[in-house]
Amino acid sequence: MSTPTASAPDILSPEFAADPYTAYRALRENHPLIWHDATQSYVISRYVDVERAFKDPVFTSRNYDWQLEPVHGRTILQMDGREHSTHRNLVAPAFRGRELAEKFVPVIDQNSRALVDAFRGDGHVDLVDRYATRFPINVIVDMLGLPKSDHEHFHRWYSSIMAFLSNLAGDEQVTAQGLRTKEEFEAYMLPIIRQRREAPGDDLLSTLCTAEIDGVRMTDEEIKAFCSLLLTAGGETTDKAIASVMRNLVEHPDQLQDVREDRSLISAAFAETLRYSPPVHMIMRQPAEPVRLSGGVVEAGKTLTCLIGAANRDPERFRDPDTFDIHRDDLDMGRAYTAGANHTAFALGRHFCVGALLARTELETGIAHLLDAMHDIRFADGAPPAEHGVFTRAPAALRLTFTPPPERSSRSGPSIGEEPP
């Protein structure tokens, strides 16, 4: 084991923020297990170690007690055993199968079309500002049956919570604002939750309020915490994933053309983006007993920072890992959105992201709409924009130029996957 030195990259350094991928390579090859004093955590970077940290039951999510609970309340991510399985079964049906297809796909489609129609004739757009940061939050607000007029509140809340979660350096002002946000969100949500219990409707919040397994229902606080988690996890990751998928495709025009001609490849483009430039670059775990990993032993109860961005580019797991390739055969596309995925962007095992299929549906719908509305897409600045962020990462802006499609008189836009004339 080693500590950050001149030869071991520091995950809080400006150099790391500017180019984590070079740092990931150095960590994997020479420092697979380091103690990082500023975050009081061990840092791992090899695929085999990150995979084990997500799958082996000895690694708990007790770190979320201090990482998430102060700003969300107690969430499903902190639960284990029967409690975790019961609560996961309470919320999971809304994010898969018939419930997702019948109730929420129309919501996703409508929100995406409305945003795309607002700029489809302009010939230029900052896709982050006009689409990516708005689409997933609008979808979540509609799914929960909340007023879209409160969008700016939700955007402010989710930005504040994400700043709290990304605050690896411990900025006191960021922490204080995050705690204030929790109070504001509680004051907003709890009365609405009580109303939905009394008079449920046909929305996700009502489903959460009425769901029951073996006599167990979620409390008002648990529902509020899940909504807070959904707002940030579902908003932030999908926001960044959309920007990164489009950036990667525009940077690789041959692959963009393949996707334009075969819309079934949107799913592959998303999966490869999750591997190549994931929206979340690190997730923490905490072992219940001492564990030996590459490079040494992690003591029981210590925080372990798992570098997803490093694991997903490990040459021991993926061929030519620093190349974006939607046709690669060593990424399991059939299981890319399940707990059996071989990328680590959604975590793995029992705490695999419950919203993975929702994210996939949003991405497939959104990218199809964008490709229908935008032809001959190019970077407005002539080159791909830089990524920003450490905990989460994506372009902060994505300015594109494009040729609008011919005007349509009979409807506002083409159907998902339909080729423009």
LINKA-V698196 format. One record per backbone hydrogen bond with DSSP energy under -1.0 kcal/mol. NH is the residue of the N-H (numbers start at 1). CO is the residue of the C=O. Records with the same first field share a line. If there is no record, write none. Layout:
BEGIN
NH: CO ; CO
END
This chain:
BEGIN
2: 33
13: 10
17: 13
18: 14
19: 15
23: 19
24: 20
25: 21
26: 22
27: 23
28: 24
29: 25
30: 26
31: 27
34: 43
35: 2
36: 41
41: 36
42: 303
43: 34
44: 305
50: 46
51: 47
52: 48
53: 49
54: 50
55: 51
56: 52
59: 56
60: 286
64: 61
65: 62
66: 63
67: 63
68: 64
69: 64
71: 68
72: 68
73: 69
78: 75
79: 76
84: 80
85: 81
86: 82
87: 83
88: 84
89: 85
90: 86
91: 87
92: 88
94: 91
95: 92
96: 93
100: 96
101: 97
102: 98
103: 99
104: 100
105: 100
108: 104
109: 105
110: 106
111: 107
112: 108
113: 109
114: 110
115: 111
116: 112
117: 113
119: 116
120: 116
122: 119
125: 400
127: 398
130: 126
131: 127
132: 127
133: 128
135: 131
138: 134
139: 135
140: 136
141: 137
142: 138
143: 139
144: 140
146: 141
150: 147
151: 148
154: 150
155: 151
156: 152
157: 153
158: 154
159: 155
160: 156
161: 157
162: 158
163: 159
164: 160
165: 161
166: 162
167: 164
168: 166
170: 167
175: 171
176: 172
177: 173
178: 174
179: 175
180: 176
181: 177
182: 178
183: 179
184: 180
185: 181
186: 182
187: 183
188: 184
189: 185
190: 186
193: 189
194: 190
195: 191
196: 192
197: 193
198: 194
199: 195
204: 143
207: 203
208: 204
209: 205
210: 206
211: 207
213: 216
216: 213
223: 219
224: 220
225: 221
226: 222
227: 223
228: 224
229: 225
230: 226
231: 227
232: 228
233: 229
234: 230
236: 232
237: 233
239: 235
240: 236
241: 237
242: 238
243: 239
244: 240
245: 241
246: 242
247: 243
248: 244
249: 245
250: 246
251: 247
256: 252
257: 253
258: 254
259: 255
260: 256
261: 257
262: 258
265: 262
266: 263
269: 265
270: 266
271: 267
272: 268
273: 269
274: 270
275: 271
276: 272
277: 273
281: 391
283: 306
285: 304
286: 60
288: 58
291: 298
293: 296
296: 293
298: 291
301: 287
302: 299
304: 285
305: 42
306: 283
307: 44
308: 306
309: 281
311: 307
312: 308
313: 310
314: 311
317: 314
318: 314
323: 320
328: 325
333: 331
338: 335
341: 338
347: 344
349: 339
352: 349
353: 346
356: 353
359: 355
360: 356
361: 357
362: 358
363: 359
364: 360
365: 361
366: 362
367: 363
368: 364
369: 365
370: 366
371: 367
372: 368
373: 369
374: 370
375: 403
378: 401
380: 399
382: 379
388: 394
393: 279
394: 388
400: 125
401: 378
402: 123
403: 375
418: 415
END
